[in-house]
Amino acid sequence: MSEINNFEAIGIGLASPDKILEWSHGEVKKPETINYRTLKPELDGLFCEKIFGPTKDWECHCGKYKKIRYKGIVCDRCGVEVTRAKVRRERMGHIRLAAPVSHIWYFRGIPSRMGLVLDMSPRNLEKILYFAAYIVIDPGSTDLNKYDIINEREYREYVSEYGRHDFVAKMGAEAIKDLLSQIDIDALADDLREQLQQAKGQRKSRLIKRLEVIEAFKLSGFQPDWMILDVLPVLPPELRPMVQLDGGRFATSDLNDLYRRVINRNNRLNKLLQLGAPNIIVRNEKRMLQEAVDALIDNGRRGRAVTGAGNRALKSLSDLLKGKQGRFRQNLLGKRVDYSGRSVIVVGPELKMHQCGLPKEMALELFKPFVMREIVKHELAQNIKSARRLVERGGDMVWDTLENVIKDHPVLLNRAPTLHRLGIQAFEPVLVEGRAIQLHPLVCTAYNADFDGDQMAVHVPLSAEAQAEARFLMLASNNLLKPQDGKPVTVPTQDMVLGIYYLTIDKEPDDFDPEAPLPAFSDYDEANMAYEKNIITLRQSIKVRRTVEVDGKTISGVITTTMGRLIFNSILPQDLGFADRSRGGKDLLKLECDFLVGKKQLGQIIERCIHIHGITKTSKILDQLKTMGYHYSTIGGISIGIFDMVVPDIKETLIEEAEVQVAEINRRHQRGLLNNEGRYRAVVDIWRRTTDSITEALKENLGRFNPVYMMSLSGARGNINQIKQLAGMRGNMADTTGRTVEIPIKSNLREGMNVLEFFISSHGARKSLSDTALKTADSGYLTRRLVDIAQDVIIREEDCQTSNYIDVSAITVGSKNKRRVAQRLFDRVRGRYAAEDVIDPKTKKVLVEGGTLISNDQAQMIEDSGLEKVKIRSNLTCACSSGVCAKCYGINLATGEPAVVGEAVGIMAAQSIGEPGTQLTMRTFHTGGIASGDDITQGLPRVEELFEARKPKGQAVIAELEGVVSIVETDKRKREVTITSAEGESKTHAIPLSTPVIVDEGDYVEIGDLITDGSVNPQDIMSIKGAEGVQKYIITEVLKVYKNNGVEINDKHIEIIARQMLRKCKIDDSGDTHMLTGSLVDMFDFESTNAEIEAQGLQPAEGKRVLLGITKASLATDSFLSAASFQETTRVLTDAAVKGKVDPLLGLKENVIIGKLIPAGSGMHRYRNITAIPVVPENKELLESTVAQSKVSG
């Protein structure tokens, strides 16, 4: 590693005037940029070559010295150093200011750092800095006090009374600089600590803020007066370029305009001072200089922004850093890369799982350097130049070389948006004609790709290490599982499912004569021959002799099945556990999958195959399933036409019956027997039931060989809800407020709708489209915040040796009487480590030993045993100070193997929660009509509300005591719910009658139980049940939202986010530590500091854990680089500079920003000394010696 990159941490601080001069290569004195006649930079101007370096490599300004041989010489005529032109990207200049100027970040930021140091309000500070008032620096013999603020009239009066030399009062940054330089930081810090002892309320919080800033200056060693600038640094010219346009005009960076304003005003002020101009004119010029510097640093922060042509605000230095287009997010976190291309994707059904089709032209361009090297190596060309000409001409020899080059060189394919780790996968390229990339159909689900014009990008991994990683970790055939829940992601879809469904369906019994003997065959081959000769069909029952080997013995017998199922089973392993062979005998001959196979069953088959036979074998089986599915969907010839959508005859009758019932309800309403709300609900309910009855009739009517029904039932395309709209009845729609319209749509899409029906339905159709667009942005922003909070959670060690654990049980949803399981105990314990022995409550047998991994089979045994709670190791209780340990995490769901050190589990957690975000609903549901109170937030807004730890909409009342409930209805449209504890303590809650109470008289409630319907404020749970209670609540609630939307997600991902939300402690009393009262400190730092202090016999600090929302927690991270690249860039950098923060570079973002390898995966320190040796003929000796050495070392 080069010297410049060899550092462990990076710091930021305030620059002193001397430091700025040290950076500078010369003073910029003139506002000119370039000479418009010669197009050369002006001397001493903003692009001066003498200061910033030559514009052409190895050439001075006047042309006296040209060529590299004069390297390092400074021209005696023009003063330009002969060097590379790229120094113009790094050499800075400076402007020596005629009057001190304040830095707007430290004056205007929230809180104002200058204001806190001087104990002045930002408003008063502004009056001084912008020459509207005087501040007393030395009161002398007057009755004034230091820091008093006086206006112009008062100043004159004091001058006339006491004389100009008897006291000192100044205005502008000069005055503030004098005051700042007089401050004794150490004495002030001690004084503030003493004041804190007696202070209360608002005064105390103000003192804490002041002390925080003063302590920051004390610890960092920076002088407060450095917040005032005497010397202004000038950015290197290549970072604020000026380019010539076609018409001879120039386009320039806004910074040049802003610098020019500063230089003009500075020069004018210098002239006025030399001329001894009147005070009022000088003051006005100083104020304008202050405003010019403000605009340069942060345009628009104070007053109106300086605008350029077309009234557009100019982009200042702060704007260069901020936002999506700023330096952090545009250039440091995302960079353009060489060796990449993009094209439209088309399906490649004949490809293997690990292959992709790469267009020949694209491949040649991507692998050009490799091809040229091979050509020179095999002496087909003399040098690189002629090799390049050969490649550009093309020809057979070039294509043959390209074939050799790409043989063992994987490429990465990426489809934007990359929502999870499966959005980039590696493939072995296969050269194809045409200009489109061919993609294996089974990886489409992972990429969320389809072939309607989607594009994908190709990247070439260059180094041997990168290629090894691509091959072993990223190859598509190794990525068969979803990181969200560990289920297979490469399940066949659409045509493939339909083909396999067609293959495994059997005939109805009445399709053939039950008396006729079944065709019998001696083995599979004979049956297959009969099928090929059209003697039998795929679907009719046949008898066939089957021979299997069990424990070394050959068993033979006749089974009854269909030809289709025989063909399907011919590619499957026969030990997946679907067939019950426990009784032996004839059962041993059963086919493994002798049942109808749709998409759901295929998923189970693949999951078991991975579990039993591993990924390599499953990849081969998947390819065979793909081929078989396409083949038999073609043979089946299943297609749909309008006549396949058969409308049930009973539909008219059912609708007429419903209309009679509705008329009766309306009559009852008119008589006054029903209120309007009751009438509305009854009408909506009748139509809902009618729609369901028509749907049932439709199912019976279609028959199992109807193509539409087959597609839906197999899971290939469509669902019963869509079929209902095609051939049944569209039913009730929602209006713009989300309320169900009571007039139903009686027609279906096959019959067509009338005008009124069309208008009622059009709102829902449009809303879904606009919802999707909004949802994508919201979901993306949620993912970004989650990534930011969890990006430094990496598996840092094998085992943290903690004895802490959590109790897990099945998660249930619904009211007391209608509870259903949202997540089984099986899903919560599989792939986790047991904290202690898990014992069967009935047999007392140990199901899982403590400290061992719970396998799928063991998890099933635990669930079957009737155990309600299991103690497991968890991310929430991991004792790792940064990241988590492998034991507390459990298995890596993306591989199905125990997690290894270096796994970036935080990023995976964020992606797993964010990726299905677009599938969640956007709306807030009405809980029935208007009368039932507040909306309950669901879907994406609910997940956001939980992770941001916000006060929820429709907040529930929770029990603050444990005890028995009594309910009394008062006459004030309220009821009083009283909880009385066993000790006789009671607590009464007044609840409006419109709010549904979910407890009954005499119920026993525990602390934190819900009394009314709605969501709980996480902060309330935090104060009542503590950190453990709130973590459990967040996990349960987030899981419920995903489950309600049909998304499976493992709770370990949510655990990681919840852990990060509770990492901070708020200090209540600092004791003898250096921690400040009221500040937020990392929990692990808090514990370790206290342990050190206690060991010395001193007073430890006191504090409590706080729950922070994900945005706040991201900004409260120890890494200023990570926080600055997330949000509020200028605020984060201001704070970091004052505190002299040091970034320890533990997370991923910080290392990406500074261009180092990320400290995860193979970039971790423990793996850094591994080198990859390409397995090619020329490395034969090296490889053999390496293998021999490793054998010797054991």
C-alpha positions, 0 to 999 in steps of 0.5 A: 500500500502506498504511503499516502493510503497507509492510514487508520483514521481520518480527522477534521478540524478548524484551519488556522490562518497559518495552516491556510497559508501553508496550503497555499501556493500564492496569493490571488490578487486579481479577479480576472480569469483568462485573457480572452485574446490569447486564452491563457490565464491572467497573472495573479488571477483566479487561474494564474499558472504561477500559483496553481501550476501549468495548463499544459504538461511540462510547459511554462506560461511563456513557453521558454521551457517545454518538455519533461527534461526541464521537470521541476525548474521554475521559469525565471521569466514567468515564474511557472514551475515546469510540472504536470498539469494535473497539479491544478487539481490539488494546488490551492491559493489564498486571498488575504482579506483587508478586514476579518470576516466571519465564517457563516457555518459557525455563525449561522449553524444551529446551534450557532457555535460563535453564539454559544462560545460568546453566550450571545444570541444569533440575532445580536451576533448578526447586528455586530457582524453586519455593522448594525451595532457596536459591542463593548470589548473594554468598558474602561471607566464608563458604566458599560459592561463587557459584551454590552451592545450599543447602537450608533447613537449611544456610541456617539454619546459615550464618545462625546462623554468619555472620549474615544480612548477611554473605552473600546467598542467595535463592530464587525468580525474584527470585534468578534475576533477580539472577543474570541481571542480573549477567552480563556477556554480552560477557565470558562469550562470550569466556570460552566461546570460550576454553574451547571451544579445549580442550574435548572430547566432551560438555563441548564440545557443552554449551559450544557450546549455551551459546555459541549462547544467549549469542551470541544475547543478544549479537547481539540486544541483549536482557537475559537478565533479561527472561526473568523477568517483573515485569509480565505483559501482558494479552490484549485482551478480544475475543481472550478473549471472554465470551458470554451463553448462552440460559439467562442463563449465560455461556460464557467463554474459559479464559484469563479463568479463568487470568488470574483465578487470577493476579490473585487470587494477586497481590493476596493476595501484595500484602496479605501483604507489606503486613501483613508476614506470616511468610516461610514464608507469603509464600514459599508465596504466591509459589510459587503465583503462579509456578504460576499464571503458568506455567499461564497461559502454558503449562498442563500444561508443568510438573506437573498441568494446571489443570482446569476443569469436567469435569476438562478442562485449561484452554487456555493462551496456548500452546494458542492457538498450537499445533496444527491448531486453533491461531492459526497453522494455523486462522486465519492459514494458512486463512481463511473467505472471502466470496462462496463457496457449496457444493453437490452436483455432478451431471454436465453432459454438454452443457457445454463444457470451460470451463463449469460449471452454477451453480444460479440461486439460488446465482449470485444470492446470490454475485453479489448486489453486482454485480447490485445495482450494475448495477440502480442503474447502469441506473436500475432502482432509485434506491439500493442499498437498493431494489436489494437489495429488488428482488433479494430479490424476484426477477423476470425483470429480476433474472435478466436482469441476473444473466445479463449480470453473469456473462457474462465473470466466471469462478468457481473450483470447488474440491473438498476434499481439494485435493491438487494444483493441479488441485483448484481450477479456473476455469469460466465459469458457466452458469445452471441450474435446480435446486440442484446444480452441474453439472460437465464430465465430463472434469475429474472425473479432475483433481478425483478427483470422482464423482457419488455425492454429492460436494460442491464449493465455488464462489468468486468472484474479485472484482478485475479482476486476480483475474479475469484470473488465473482466466481465463488461468491457471486456466480448466479448458480451459487445464489439460489436463496433470498437473503430476506427469508432464506427461501429459494429465489430461483423458482420456475415461473410462468411458462415453466410452471405451466409446463410442469403443471400440465405434465403432472395433472391427471385425467378425471376418472370419468374421462376413461372407462374405469372397468378397462384394464390399465396399460402396463409396462415393464419399465420407464423406457417402455412406457416412454416409447409408448408415449412417443408412439402416441399409444398412451397420453401424459395424463392417463393412469398406467401401471409400470414396474419400478426398480429401486436400490435400498441399502444395497438391495434391489427392490422391484414392483409395479406402481400406478401413476401417469406418464407425465409424473414419471417423466417429472420424477426422472430428473428429481432425487428420490429422497426429498421426503415427500413420499412416506416410505416409513412402512417399507415394502411397496411404499419404497417404490413410490415416486417422490413427487406423485402429486400435482405440481404447481408453483408452490410445490416447486418452491418446496421441492427446490427448498428441500433439494438445496437442503439435502443435496446442496447448491451445485446439484440443485443448480443442475436440477433447476436447469432440467426443470427449466428445459422440461417446463418450456418443452411441455408448455409448448406441447400442451399448447395452452393459450387463452381466448375470450371464450375460455372466460365462461360466465356462470349461468347462476350469476343473473339469479344471484344478482337479482336476489341481492337487489331484492335484499338491498331494496328491503334494507332501503325500505327499512331505512326509509321507515326509520328502522335503520340509520344511514350508517347501518344501511350503508354497511348492510348494502356493502355486505350484501354485495360483498357476499354476492360477489363471493358467491359468484366467484365460487360458482365461477370456480365450479363452472370453469373446470380444472382443464380450463386454460384460465383456471389452470394458469391461476391454479398452477401459479403460472399467471393471475389469481382468482381475484383477476379471474373474478373480474374477467368472468364473474363480477367486479364487485365493490370499488373504493372512492377517492377517500378509500370508502367503499362505493355502495353501488357495485359493478355488476358486469365483468370485463368479458361482458363490458361495463356501462358508463356509470360502472366505468366511472366508478372503477376508473378512480381505483385503476388510476390510484394504483398507478400513482400509488406505485410511483409514490411508493417507489420513491418512499421505499427507496428513501426508507432503504437509504436510511436503513442502509445508513444506520446499519452499514457498519454492522459487520460480523466482527468475531466468531463468538462474543461469549455473552450469556444474555439471550432473548425468549422467542415465541410464535407471533400472532395477530388479530383480536382475542377471539380471532388470533392467527399466527403471523410467524411460526416458532419454527421460522423464529428459531431455525438457523439460530443458536440455542442459548441453553438446552431446549427440552421437550416438555412432555418427554423431558428429552433434550431436543437441542443442546445449548450453544448449538445451531438449530437446524430445520428438522430440530426447529420442526421438532421444537414446534411439534413438541408444544413448547411456547418459548425458546431461549436463543442467542440474538443480535439484540443481546450481542456483546460485540462493541462494533458489529455483531458476532457469528453466534448471535447472528446465526445462519446467513440466509443467503447461503444457508450456512453459518455466518462467517466473520466479515459478512456485511449483515447490516447492509443485508438487513437493510436491503431485506427490509427495503427491497419488499417495500414497494410491495407494501400498501401506501394507504391508511385504511378506514376501520369501517365507516366514519364513526369508528374513529381514527385511521390506522396507518398500515403498509409502508407508512407504518414501517416508517413510523416504527423505524423513525420511533414516531408518535403514531397516528391513532395512538392506543392507550396502554396499561401502566399498571398490572391488575384487574380492569373495571369499566364505567360509562360516564354521561360525558360521552366517555367511559372510564377504564380503571386498573387496580393492582394487587397492592390496591394501587389504581390508575384511571383512563378516560376514553371517548365512546368512539374509541373501541376498548379491547379489554373487558370488565374483570380482565387481568392486564399486564404493564404495556398491554393495550386497552384501546385499539390502535398503535402504541408510541414506542417511547411509551413502551421504552419508559414502561418496559425498557429497551427489551420491551421496545425491541420486541414491540418493533420486531413484532409490529414490523413483521405484522405489516410485512405478513399482512402484505404477504411478504416473508421476512426473517426477524434477525434483519429487524433485530439488527435495525432495532439494535442500532436504534438503541445504541445510544445512552443519554448521560444524566450525571457525568460523575468523574468521567469526561462525558458531558451531561445531556450528551448522547454516548455509545452504549458500549463506550459508556459501559467501558468508560464506567468500568475504567473509572470504577476500577480507579475508585472514582464516581461513574457516570449515570445514564439511560438508553434512549430510542432514536429513530433511524434518521437521528441514529444515522446522524448520531454515528461516530463517523462524520464521513458517514453522517455527512454523506447521509443528510444535513452535510454542512451541519455535520461537518461544522459540528465535526470540525469544531469538535476535531472529530476523528473518523475510525473508518469502521463502516463501509461508507467511510472506506468507500469515500476515501477509496479504501477496500471496505472492511467487510468480506475479503476486505477485512484485515484478517483476509488482506494477506491472501493473494489469488493465483489465476489457474492458467498454464503459465502459473503451473509451477507456482501453483504446484509449489503453493499446494506443496507448501500448504500440505507441509504446513498441514 
